[in-house]
Amino acid sequence: MFFKTKSNPILMDIYVPSIFFDIYIPIATGNQLKVYLLGYKSAQVSIRSNEEDTNNRIIANMVGITEDEVVDCWKFWEEMGAIKIHKNSDDKNIQIEFLDIKDDFVNRRNANSGSNTEKNDQGEETSDDKLDSSQFVNMYDEIEVISGRLLTPNEKLSILDTIESYSLETNLVVAAFEKAKSDSGKIKSVNYVIGILKSWYDNNVKTLEELEIFNCMSSELKSKYNQIFKSLGFFRSPTQAEEKIMNRWIEAYKMDMEIILFACSKSANISNPNLKYFDSIISDWHDNGLTSMEKVLESERIFEESKKAKKKSNQPKENKSQNASNQSSKKNKFHNYDQGISDKYTDDELNALIKKLNNQK
């Protein structure tokens, strides 16, 4: 049997995970921190020394608040995921279960990122990705200045999860908050900012340097969008669907702007031009290997010549048909003509008729 001499509870060391300081201290009030730490110490000491539990009445007297206020503090810590309240007969007669916030954080990290952990000689888990607490504290400070409010512990955990899941730099997270505020004038929600970070990650952006390159490329794309829309007579911003179409021309097809603008110049003959029409033209050029302006112009020349040749070959048939129609028309007029009175009498009869008319005069 192995056992250790009981220590004086007053002289015992109490272990508090450093993540508690990074996540909870910036958001909790002084009384909430006092209540938590006094209760946490009591839980640790009672396990190791069989000392009588500290209750809410004792904590209330030590902190200088009412028991109801102590219960309110415990409700706050339960909302933050640091404890679990077990009720007995009434709200004041409660038991507090202190949750392992470090274990919870590590489990969430591993669940989201599948981080590789190893055990050292003492059997403790280690990871290649070391968390620098000072970096996160500075990051939170900057985010709270940008947001104009304090972050909740759950929000901080969500940010940490995102950083670990996508291997992002903390200064990139600050940049995402700055962008969110610049876009709408205020921070809509932490989830909105996390959406920005995920979008950047999808574009292989994980550092500030990569963000600068991405922004330059985005700026160049926007300039090309403006050129295309101006050539079409569109005086508005493109929709996401339209940007997707133009991105296909520029990035997937690798089409020069000269070719794209040449295709758009065909809008002069269209009353209501839309990108789908020009997408069919440019996609057809791409599918046929017309990737340079020279090839496009040559294809256009061949097409126009074939049109003229086809028109010329159809022309003799049209003339022949027209002549036949004219002849038919003449024939009909001749045959339908009423030849008159001269066809009813002979020459002698006509002379006799003329003499008779003259004598009557």
C-alpha positions, 0 to 999 in steps of 0.5 A: 500500500502506498500513501502520502502524508496529509498536508495542511490544507492552507499550505496545499498547492492548487492547480489551475489550467492556464487556459482558464486565465486566457479564456475566462478571466477577461470575461468574468467579474471579480465576484464571479472569479472569487466564487469560482476559485473559492469553490474550486479550491474547496473541491480540490482540498476536500478530495485530498484532505477530507476537509469539510466542504465549503458551502455557498453561505461560507463563500457568500460571507468570504466574498461579501455578497448574498447567497443568491448572488453566489448562486447567480455566479454558479449559473454564469459558470455553468453557461460558460461550460466550466461547471455543472450544477446538480440541484437538490431540494431548492436552488440554494441547496446545490452541488457544483461539479467542476468540469475539466476545462483543459480536457474539454478544450483538448478534446474539441481540438482533436475532434476538429483538427485531428491533431497529432499528439504524443506522450512524453516520458512522464506520460503527458500528452504533447503536441508539435503545435505549442500554444503560446498563451501570450499570443492568444491574450494579445489577439483577444485584446485586439479583437475586443478593441475592434468589436467594442465588447468583451468576447465570451468564453464560448466565442474564444473557444470557437476562435481557438478551434478555428485556429487549430483546425486550419493552422492559422496565424493569430494576426490573420484572425485579427485581420478577419475581424478588421475586414468584418467591421470594414464590410458592415461597420460592426462585427455581426457575430464571431461565426461571421468572422469565422466564415471569412477565415474559412473562405480565406483558407479555401483560397490557401490563405493562412498567413498575413503574407498570403492574404496580401497576395490574395488581396492583390489578385482579388483587386486585379480580378475586380478590375477585370470584372469592371472592364467586362461590365463596362464593355457590356454597358452594365453599370452595377456590381456583378452577382456571385453567379456572374463572378463565377462565370467570369472567373471561369474565363479568366482563371480556368480558361486562361483567356486574355482580356483582349479575347473576352472583350472582343466577345463582349463587343458582339453585344451591339447586336443584342437588345438584352445581353447577358453573361450566359450568351457570352459564356457560350461563345467563349466556352466554344472558343476554348473547346476549339482551342482558340486561345489567342486573338490571332486564332479567334480572328482567323476563325471569324474570317473563315466563318464569314467567308463560308457564309458568303460562299453559301449565299452566292451558291444559293443566288442562281437558284433564286434568279431562275425561280424569279424568271420562271415566275415572271414568265408565268405572269406574262403568260397569264396576262396574255391568255387572260386578255379579252381581244375585243370586238375585232375577233367577232367580224371579218374585214368586209363586215367591219367595212360595211359596219363603218360605212353604215355608221358614217351614213347615219351621221 
